[in-house]
Amino acid sequence: MGLYMNKEQQDNDYISVQIHKNFYHDSRLETATLVKEYAYVESMLIKSGYLACLTIQIDQLKQIEYQYGSMVHYDLLGKTADLLKEMKHADFRDDDILMIDLLDQDTFVIFFSAPRNKETILLDHLEEIELRTRKHIEQQIFDLFYPYTKHLSKVGIGYALIVQNPMINNMRLIMQLVSSSKKMGEFSAAKHEYQSKYGLQRIIIEESLATVFQPIVDMQTLDILGYEALSRGPQDTEFACPTILFILASNFGLSFELDSLCRKKAFDAIKNLNTDKKIFVNTLAITIHDPEFRGKYLEELLADIKIKPENVIFEINEKMAIDNYDLFRSALKDYSNDDIGAGYSDLERIMELHPGFMKIDISLVRNVNESYIKQQLIKAMVNLASNLSSNVIAEGIETKEEYEILKSFGVKYGQGFLFGHPESTLKPADTSFLE
C-alpha cells in the first residue's frame, strides 16, 4: 500500500509513487498515488474505529502482461479502472475511495466511508455489495478481456472489515484488511464457480434452453439461403451470453451434454417449420461418435421433421473434426447412407477439407474494411473455397462497409446483425441498410 509512519518509510513511499507515476496515469487512477489518499483512508479508520473495503482482483491481467506486454496491460488496466469508476459513481457514495493496490497492480480496492445513518450496520451489507458488484461488472469484464484470453476471466470480489487497535500501526491494519478481503475474493470466486456448475447442470437437466434463428443471406441479392439455429440460456443469468455458456460447459466437462441438448432443442424448434430454406445446426465433432446419433436414430429424427433432410446442414468446427483424423473418418461411415440425405455428405467432405460451406470467423470480419491483412486473408479463403467448390459464409457482419467490401471480394453468403438478429421465428432479412 502507500502510507508509512516513519521518515524512512515515507521516503520509500515517495520513490514508489515516482516509479508508478506513468502507470497510474495510464490507468486513470492517478490520485491513488498520492500519500494524502492513504492518509484519508487512515483518517476514516480513526474516525469510525473500524474500516471496511471491497477488493476486485482480475488474475488475467498478469497473464496478459506476459503475453502482450506492458502497454496492452496498462490499456486494459485503465479501461477496467474506467469501468469501476463508472460503477462507483452509480452504486457507491462519493466519500468511498477507489484505489489500485500499489503492491498488487491487478487488484482494485474500494474503501467504504462510514454510514451516514448511525443505525446502519455496514457489516450487514458487505455480502450484498459484493453480489451487486459482481452482477454489475462481470459481463463487461468478460467482454473486455475475452479477445485477449479466449477464456472466462475469473473476477475475485471479496470484502473484509477491521477494528482499530491502538497497539498496532494503522497502516499495518489497513494492509491486513486488504489481504483478508483478497482471500475472501478467492473464496467467493471458487464459490461462484461451483454455483455456475450447478446452474449449468440444472439447465441441462431441466432443458431450459431456447433456440433462435439468424438469417444467412446471399450477398448479391440479399435473398435468404437459410437460418442458423442458435442456443440461448435463461435470460438475466450469466448463461444468457452464448459464449459464456459454452466456455463454462467446456470448463466443467459438460460440453457433450450441453451440445446434445442444444441439438435436441434445435430439432424440436424446426420440427414444425415448413420452409425450403436450409437450417444450419451446430454440433461438436464428438457427436459423430455418439451411438445415439447414428444410423437409424438419425434417419428417424430427420423423418420426423417437415424440412427436407438435405436442407439440414450440420456445422462442425474443422479443427475439432480433424484432431483425430482417422477416428473421425471411421465414425462417418454411419452417415454415408444415401437415404439420410445429401446434407450429411458435407460431414464426409470435412475429412478431406472439402466442406460444402466454409465460414469466415467474426474476428476476421470485424472492421475488415480497415485492415489490409484481414482483406488479404479473406481473399485467400475465397480463392481456396472456389478451388474446393465450397461456398463461403462470412459471419458477424454488422456494418454496411463490412458488407460492401466482403461482397466485392466474392464472399457468397453473409450472416450478422446487419441482416437480422437471432429471433424465435424465421424472419426475412433486414435490408434497410441499403436505403
Steps between C-alpha positions, in 0.01 A plus 500: 500500500621855548497666847812457714537632851872582525734717292672209326171344407367833371806529275434149369140596434614806301725277288210258446280787385761613245548147365128459446428854377450408135333173595226674696460772246433236236257319726287811563560476878783749536361633831560158653873574497471792737593444862211721610258239366644240732498753779129550434442125519680500834284788621191296410628219720579735788169686477275191490712262702468247219546479124352281227607450141413315181775354279469412133772270365542411135761226473508515121664843510833343593462238226425771244809699596724197443333414168440844349731735689465786744331744261203268439497425872486871585227560246279222639575608854390851410181378334426288805558804720257701287243223536541493878489880527173494309368229732614692808327813377176309446497264801727644768527820700727788405696463823597140418853476357601296196870411472743255346703299748858618453634157595262310272430696185229259390283574804261790541388607848194696607518627858158568648428819688295473816120483452329835543225333700647375827238225512631349174728204565746487213593139570143394422530635146847387389387172343217679321750756367728220378217329311379828350853587388545161335173536312592850389846431358537130417358511147690819419826354632442194282437714191816699572739211558364218281660624175838455670455196724234299309399379846253603767675761713476410867414802709570464872277739691550495875427712803633533852485720809752594767465664840756762603755381753713776660775241560545438127617734227199623302667431168567143602132464585400641162735258322353213702155620400585490129671161536195351675268642237709345221485161672123539524504583128676171424239318704209683334643425153521128584150508645365676191665238279323218685172689478552547125560127454184419694308755295619349173421147615151620589456654153596170340272293725202734466574565129459873557657617177337696220571473127515811285564541128727746320472547123781420257465702180631504146740795494399603148120471513443499880271201449505262794705183462397369840514552872745398769338344806664656807455413868437747780505446874249648746474877492640708789761234576865465405391223262307745282826579320560201267879542507505479879253211490729284286822608673352395834386169352855437382646599837263267685533204264140538384556585132354175368194520724433863407556434130256209508237721661561785253457261209185348651345842560593608148325198347200560726486857373525410130271197521195692384672756281377494144779660302716425202793688654802326645532465875851498643534309827819529704645184645827382648716261303467257792134459400618285211599239759172518694329156465161667551552724202592252231330285240126435547467748785618783280283385209192488722580843641515651154182322396318675787556850362331679213825643364668298228792308649739645244418846635628411847869593517717407794757765582818355649820677596759359259784503754298287740406272213855422391675478837442124483491459124481122462244451777281773357510343151404160642204643690369677189417164340173501692405826325568394143162333440347676200155471654602738775539791263757700314546733794710238671743469211638833623616323815703255296657777298623660821742209521656602170465871586248533217198630694185615328524823698797677654444769764716806546525570871369824645852592614602539133177671399504769771623828344633313196456819298776656713751212500718416201615173660144382565407586144783291359415206725137507394593524132716191547215314671258590221750375243554177697125442528460551128765237428325260738154574353393627843284797590629765740285644779630807682357522850468799730437766234379811680571798274426598143873556444581142603222371275611693195866403513422134569260495208767654277736215598250242375376380838187309403293513821484717809363484852488761774304771678497709182254251348317398815536411866427148624123460541268227622332487157630503142496864395599657168835673472523867590601700191445848644875568499477540122268800530 
